[in-house]
């Protein structure tokens, strides 16, 4: 919205500064941070008033972990609404609308709604079940098709979205993906990142802290992809207009930091599926649109490890009747080994930062 002030530089010269994505990204991060802090006390009060508390699994399901997490019983959930409000307000204020911005915000809004429905069912049914995995995947598939349809219908993005870029290669691996392959690929990226962050959200501050480093790196990547000179220098895909996604990533960083203030150990609020599913999907669709989807495997290394630990555990138990980890996702394995919760979180943050920097370095390694 305020980006259009740049068109009025004839009235007031300094308005031209709003043309620069870098400035608007900084302002977006600051705005989201401010909105998050301003909104948090009111939202937390409402969540407590309505008894919107986290539903914990019983000892019969998680064994010794139930005792370790017993103190979290009355902690409010659905804190993802705080992140959503801050990101949306800031993005609408500072990002110049185009097809990439609109698709990103649509995916974020739709997945927030699905996560909200999941959390709502858990709370009302007093169960840790919520929406079935099949229902979540079905809705993620619907969102994928709508997002891809919008990208292919728009003349600005249709041809570019057909290209498949991979790390370390200077040119597209595939110049024109078939529509069915694009749909399948986007679904895997969107659902994979969405569910991976959802799995990581198991202890105080872990998922949101790792999200900060991933969002920051993808903000830089989005800016580079939208800048013709920088993308040409780095031999990466130039996606005109995608630089505006850096503003959304910056808003995500600011909102995540505000939420982390209240989610740090001991957490005063959990994001719930309302936050984790949506943040993962937003990062995934941004990665797809700037042609860096496979780089997400490196940048989001912690999320990948968490998801793989669940897959490995399930396969091992079904085929060998033996568990590889004391419990999955893997952060619970270290908790059960005796690591303090805060130590697990800090060490995973360190690894997340290393993965993020390594992923950013791939821009130059071509």
PESULLIN-V687993 format. One record per residue. RES is the residue in one small letter. SS is DSSP state (H for helix, E for strand, L for the rest). PSI is psi as a letter, one per 20 degrees, with the letter a starting at -180 (NA if undefined). D_CENTER is the distance of its C-alpha to the mean C-alpha in Angstrom with 2 decimals. Layout:
# PESULLIN-V687993
res:RES ss:SS psi:PSI d_center:D_CENTER
res:RES ss:SS psi:PSI d_center:D_CENTER
This chain:
# PESULLIN-V687993
res:x ss:L psi:g d_center:23.50
res:x ss:H psi:i d_center:24.96
res:x ss:H psi:h d_center:24.39
res:x ss:H psi:i d_center:27.51
res:x ss:H psi:h d_center:29.59
res:x ss:H psi:h d_center:29.85
res:x ss:H psi:i d_center:32.15
res:x ss:H psi:k d_center:34.49
res:x ss:L psi:h d_center:35.29
res:x ss:L psi:h d_center:38.88
res:x ss:L psi:g d_center:39.06
res:x ss:L psi:o d_center:37.43
res:x ss:H psi:g d_center:36.87
res:x ss:H psi:i d_center:33.93
res:x ss:H psi:h d_center:31.85
res:x ss:H psi:h d_center:31.42
res:x ss:H psi:h d_center:28.92
res:x ss:H psi:i d_center:26.34
res:x ss:H psi:h d_center:26.48
res:x ss:L psi:p d_center:24.62
res:x ss:H psi:h d_center:20.86
res:x ss:H psi:g d_center:20.93
res:x ss:H psi:g d_center:22.61
res:x ss:H psi:h d_center:20.46
res:x ss:H psi:g d_center:17.27
res:x ss:H psi:g d_center:19.00
res:x ss:H psi:h d_center:20.14
res:x ss:H psi:g d_center:16.75
res:x ss:H psi:g d_center:15.40
res:x ss:H psi:g d_center:18.67
res:x ss:H psi:g d_center:18.71
res:x ss:H psi:h d_center:15.35
res:x ss:H psi:g d_center:16.57
res:x ss:H psi:g d_center:19.90
res:x ss:H psi:g d_center:18.76
res:x ss:H psi:g d_center:16.69
res:x ss:H psi:h d_center:19.82
res:x ss:H psi:h d_center:22.12
res:x ss:H psi:h d_center:20.50
res:x ss:H psi:g d_center:19.79
res:x ss:H psi:g d_center:23.47
res:x ss:H psi:g d_center:24.16
res:x ss:H psi:g d_center:21.18
res:x ss:H psi:h d_center:21.84
res:x ss:H psi:g d_center:25.46
res:x ss:H psi:g d_center:24.87
res:x ss:H psi:h d_center:22.78
res:x ss:H psi:g d_center:25.62
res:x ss:H psi:h d_center:28.24
res:x ss:L psi:j d_center:27.00
res:x ss:L psi:l d_center:26.56
res:x ss:L psi:m d_center:22.93
res:x ss:E psi:q d_center:22.74
res:x ss:L psi:p d_center:20.79
res:x ss:L psi:o d_center:22.67
res:x ss:L psi:q d_center:23.35
res:x ss:L psi:q d_center:24.72
res:x ss:L psi:r d_center:28.43
res:x ss:H psi:h d_center:30.21
res:x ss:H psi:h d_center:31.43
res:x ss:H psi:g d_center:27.90
res:x ss:H psi:j d_center:26.53
res:x ss:L psi:c d_center:29.81
res:x ss:L psi:h d_center:29.91
res:x ss:H psi:h d_center:26.26
res:x ss:H psi:h d_center:27.32
res:x ss:H psi:h d_center:29.65
res:x ss:H psi:h d_center:27.17
res:x ss:L psi:j d_center:24.74
res:x ss:H psi:h d_center:27.59
res:x ss:H psi:i d_center:27.08
res:x ss:H psi:j d_center:23.69
res:x ss:L psi:g d_center:25.46
res:x ss:L psi:j d_center:25.70
res:x ss:L psi:p d_center:22.39
res:x ss:E psi:q d_center:20.81
res:x ss:L psi:a d_center:17.58
res:x ss:L psi:k d_center:15.53
res:x ss:L psi:i d_center:14.41
res:x ss:H psi:h d_center:11.19
res:x ss:H psi:h d_center:13.82
res:x ss:H psi:g d_center:14.28
res:x ss:H psi:g d_center:10.84
res:x ss:H psi:g d_center:11.19
res:x ss:H psi:g d_center:14.71
res:x ss:H psi:g d_center:14.20
res:x ss:H psi:g d_center:11.60
res:x ss:H psi:g d_center:13.76
res:x ss:H psi:g d_center:16.98
res:x ss:H psi:g d_center:16.24
res:x ss:H psi:g d_center:14.92
res:x ss:H psi:h d_center:17.94
res:x ss:H psi:h d_center:20.17
res:x ss:H psi:h d_center:19.49
res:x ss:L psi:p d_center:18.05
res:x ss:L psi:o d_center:20.86
res:x ss:L psi:p d_center:20.20
res:x ss:L psi:a d_center:20.33
res:x ss:H psi:h d_center:19.25
res:x ss:H psi:g d_center:15.97
res:x ss:H psi:g d_center:15.03
res:x ss:H psi:g d_center:16.30
res:x ss:H psi:g d_center:14.55
res:x ss:H psi:g d_center:11.06
res:x ss:H psi:h d_center:12.06
res:x ss:H psi:g d_center:13.73
res:x ss:H psi:g d_center:10.94
res:x ss:H psi:g d_center:8.86
res:x ss:H psi:g d_center:12.25
res:x ss:H psi:g d_center:13.33
res:x ss:H psi:h d_center:10.61
res:x ss:H psi:g d_center:11.08
res:x ss:H psi:g d_center:14.72
res:x ss:H psi:g d_center:14.50
res:x ss:H psi:h d_center:12.81
res:x ss:H psi:g d_center:15.49
res:x ss:H psi:g d_center:18.15
res:x ss:H psi:g d_center:17.29
res:x ss:H psi:g d_center:17.54
res:x ss:H psi:g d_center:20.61
res:x ss:H psi:h d_center:22.35
res:x ss:H psi:g d_center:21.88
res:x ss:H psi:g d_center:23.39
res:x ss:H psi:h d_center:26.18
res:x ss:H psi:i d_center:27.13
res:x ss:L psi:l d_center:26.94
res:x ss:L psi:q d_center:25.30
res:x ss:L psi:j d_center:22.23
res:x ss:L psi:f d_center:22.22
res:x ss:L psi:b d_center:20.61
res:x ss:L psi:q d_center:19.76
res:x ss:L psi:q d_center:20.87
res:x ss:H psi:h d_center:18.74
res:x ss:H psi:g d_center:20.78
res:x ss:H psi:g d_center:20.03
res:x ss:H psi:g d_center:16.25
res:x ss:H psi:h d_center:16.66
res:x ss:H psi:g d_center:19.19
res:x ss:H psi:h d_center:17.12
res:x ss:H psi:h d_center:14.25
res:x ss:H psi:g d_center:17.19
res:x ss:H psi:g d_center:18.53
res:x ss:H psi:g d_center:15.43
res:x ss:H psi:g d_center:15.43
res:x ss:H psi:g d_center:19.11
res:x ss:H psi:g d_center:18.94
res:x ss:H psi:g d_center:16.33
res:x ss:H psi:h d_center:18.40
res:x ss:H psi:g d_center:21.56
res:x ss:H psi:g d_center:20.70
res:x ss:H psi:h d_center:19.93
res:x ss:H psi:h d_center:23.16
res:x ss:H psi:h d_center:25.21
res:x ss:L psi:p d_center:24.57
res:x ss:L psi:h d_center:27.01
res:x ss:L psi:h d_center:24.84
res:x ss:L psi:i d_center:22.20
res:x ss:L psi:g d_center:24.08
res:x ss:L psi:h d_center:25.77
res:x ss:H psi:h d_center:22.99
res:x ss:H psi:i d_center:20.49
res:x ss:H psi:i d_center:23.16
res:x ss:L psi:q d_center:22.93
res:x ss:E psi:o d_center:21.33
res:x ss:L psi:q d_center:20.74
res:x ss:L psi:q d_center:20.39
res:x ss:L psi:q d_center:20.34
res:x ss:L psi:j d_center:23.81
res:x ss:L psi:p d_center:25.51
res:x ss:L psi:i d_center:26.78
res:x ss:L psi:r d_center:26.98
res:x ss:L psi:q d_center:25.14
res:x ss:L psi:h d_center:25.73
res:x ss:E psi:p d_center:26.23
res:x ss:L psi:h d_center:27.30
res:x ss:L psi:n d_center:27.21
res:x ss:L psi:q d_center:25.22
res:x ss:L psi:q d_center:26.76
res:x ss:H psi:g d_center:24.95
res:x ss:H psi:h d_center:24.73
res:x ss:H psi:h d_center:23.14
res:x ss:H psi:g d_center:20.57
res:x ss:H psi:g d_center:19.70
res:x ss:H psi:g d_center:19.53
res:x ss:H psi:g d_center:17.52
res:x ss:H psi:h d_center:14.84
res:x ss:H psi:g d_center:14.80
res:x ss:H psi:g d_center:14.47
res:x ss:H psi:g d_center:11.54
res:x ss:H psi:g d_center:9.67
res:x ss:H psi:h d_center:11.00
res:x ss:H psi:g d_center:10.85
res:x ss:H psi:h d_center:7.21
res:x ss:H psi:g d_center:6.81
res:x ss:H psi:h d_center:9.86
res:x ss:H psi:g d_center:9.40
res:x ss:H psi:h d_center:6.92
res:x ss:H psi:g d_center:9.39
res:x ss:H psi:h d_center:12.17
res:x ss:H psi:h d_center:11.28
res:x ss:L psi:m d_center:11.43
res:x ss:L psi:i d_center:15.20
res:x ss:L psi:r d_center:16.69
res:x ss:L psi:o d_center:16.67
res:x ss:L psi:i d_center:14.18
res:x ss:H psi:g d_center:12.92
res:x ss:H psi:g d_center:9.26
res:x ss:H psi:h d_center:8.74
res:x ss:H psi:g d_center:11.07
res:x ss:H psi:h d_center:9.47
res:x ss:H psi:h d_center:6.14
res:x ss:H psi:g d_center:8.92
res:x ss:H psi:h d_center:10.55
res:x ss:H psi:g d_center:7.98
res:x ss:H psi:h d_center:7.24
res:x ss:H psi:g d_center:11.01
res:x ss:H psi:g d_center:12.01
res:x ss:H psi:h d_center:10.36
res:x ss:H psi:g d_center:12.04
res:x ss:H psi:g d_center:15.18
res:x ss:H psi:h d_center:14.93
res:x ss:H psi:g d_center:14.54
res:x ss:H psi:g d_center:17.52
res:x ss:H psi:g d_center:19.48
res:x ss:H psi:h d_center:18.98
res:x ss:H psi:i d_center:20.26
res:x ss:L psi:o d_center:23.15
res:x ss:H psi:g d_center:26.10
res:x ss:H psi:g d_center:27.87
res:x ss:H psi:g d_center:25.03
res:x ss:H psi:h d_center:23.76
res:x ss:H psi:g d_center:27.41
res:x ss:H psi:h d_center:28.01
res:x ss:H psi:i d_center:25.11
res:x ss:L psi:l d_center:25.94
res:x ss:L psi:r d_center:22.51
res:x ss:L psi:p d_center:22.00
res:x ss:L psi:o d_center:22.74
res:x ss:L psi:n d_center:20.85
res:x ss:L psi:p d_center:22.68
res:x ss:L psi:i d_center:20.72
res:x ss:H psi:i d_center:17.27
res:x ss:H psi:h d_center:17.74
res:x ss:H psi:h d_center:16.83
res:x ss:H psi:h d_center:13.15
res:x ss:H psi:h d_center:13.62
res:x ss:H psi:g d_center:14.45
res:x ss:H psi:g d_center:11.23
res:x ss:H psi:h d_center:9.37
res:x ss:H psi:g d_center:12.20
res:x ss:H psi:h d_center:11.88
res:x ss:H psi:g d_center:8.33
res:x ss:H psi:g d_center:10.16
res:x ss:H psi:g d_center:13.09
res:x ss:H psi:h d_center:11.71
res:x ss:H psi:h d_center:9.94
res:x ss:H psi:g d_center:13.35
res:x ss:H psi:g d_center:15.23
res:x ss:H psi:h d_center:13.57
res:x ss:H psi:h d_center:14.13
res:x ss:H psi:h d_center:17.72
res:x ss:H psi:i d_center:18.22
res:x ss:H psi:i d_center:16.10
res:x ss:L psi:q d_center:17.88
res:x ss:L psi:p d_center:20.63
res:x ss:L psi:p d_center:22.39
res:x ss:L psi:p d_center:19.66
res:x ss:L psi:i d_center:20.89
res:x ss:E psi:q d_center:18.03
res:x ss:L psi:q d_center:15.28
res:x ss:L psi:h d_center:12.06
res:x ss:H psi:a d_center:13.04
res:x ss:H psi:h d_center:11.57
res:x ss:H psi:h d_center:11.49
res:x ss:H psi:g d_center:8.45
res:x ss:H psi:g d_center:6.89
res:x ss:H psi:g d_center:7.48
res:x ss:H psi:g d_center:6.34
res:x ss:H psi:g d_center:2.88
res:x ss:H psi:g d_center:3.12
res:x ss:H psi:h d_center:5.73
res:x ss:H psi:g d_center:5.16
res:x ss:H psi:g d_center:4.31
res:x ss:H psi:g d_center:6.98
res:x ss:H psi:h d_center:9.29
res:x ss:H psi:g d_center:9.39
res:x ss:H psi:g d_center:10.29
res:x ss:H psi:g d_center:12.81
res:x ss:H psi:h d_center:14.33
res:x ss:L psi:j d_center:15.08
res:x ss:L psi:k d_center:16.48
res:x ss:L psi:l d_center:14.43
res:x ss:L psi:h d_center:12.90
res:x ss:L psi:h d_center:15.04
res:x ss:L psi:h d_center:14.37
res:x ss:H psi:h d_center:10.89
res:x ss:H psi:h d_center:13.20
res:x ss:H psi:g d_center:14.53
res:x ss:H psi:g d_center:11.87
res:x ss:L psi:l d_center:9.67
res:x ss:H psi:h d_center:13.08
res:x ss:H psi:g d_center:12.61
res:x ss:H psi:h d_center:10.19
res:x ss:H psi:g d_center:12.86
res:x ss:H psi:g d_center:15.63
res:x ss:H psi:g d_center:14.53
res:x ss:H psi:g d_center:14.41
res:x ss:H psi:h d_center:17.63
res:x ss:H psi:h d_center:19.33
res:x ss:H psi:g d_center:19.10
res:x ss:H psi:g d_center:20.39
res:x ss:H psi:g d_center:23.12
res:x ss:H psi:g d_center:24.15
res:x ss:H psi:g d_center:24.54
res:x ss:H psi:g d_center:26.44
res:x ss:H psi:g d_center:28.61
res:x ss:H psi:h d_center:29.57
res:x ss:H psi:h d_center:30.36
res:x ss:H psi:h d_center:32.39
res:x ss:H psi:i d_center:33.94
res:x ss:L psi:k d_center:33.64
res:x ss:L psi:q d_center:32.38
res:x ss:L psi:p d_center:29.15
res:x ss:L psi:h d_center:27.82
res:x ss:L psi:q d_center:25.92
res:x ss:L psi:h d_center:27.21
res:x ss:L psi:q d_center:24.12
res:x ss:L psi:q d_center:20.71
res:x ss:L psi:r d_center:17.82
res:x ss:H psi:h d_center:19.32
res:x ss:H psi:h d_center:18.60
res:x ss:H psi:h d_center:21.10
res:x ss:H psi:g d_center:23.53
res:x ss:H psi:h d_center:23.83
res:x ss:H psi:g d_center:24.24
res:x ss:H psi:i d_center:27.07
res:x ss:L psi:i d_center:28.57
res:x ss:L psi:j d_center:29.13
res:x ss:L psi:p d_center:26.44
res:x ss:L psi:q d_center:25.76
res:x ss:H psi:g d_center:22.33
res:x ss:H psi:h d_center:21.88
res:x ss:H psi:g d_center:22.98
res:x ss:H psi:g d_center:20.46
res:x ss:H psi:g d_center:17.59
res:x ss:H psi:g d_center:19.17
res:x ss:H psi:h d_center:19.92
res:x ss:H psi:h d_center:16.47
res:x ss:H psi:g d_center:15.23
res:x ss:H psi:g d_center:18.06
res:x ss:H psi:h d_center:17.18
res:x ss:H psi:g d_center:13.55
res:x ss:H psi:g d_center:15.20
res:x ss:H psi:g d_center:17.74
res:x ss:H psi:g d_center:15.42
res:x ss:H psi:g d_center:13.59
res:x ss:H psi:g d_center:17.11
res:x ss:H psi:g d_center:18.41
res:x ss:H psi:h d_center:15.90
res:x ss:H psi:h d_center:16.81
res:x ss:H psi:h d_center:20.40
res:x ss:L psi:i d_center:20.29
res:x ss:L psi:h d_center:20.53
res:x ss:L psi:i d_center:24.09
res:x ss:L psi:n d_center:25.04
res:x ss:L psi:NA d_center:26.34
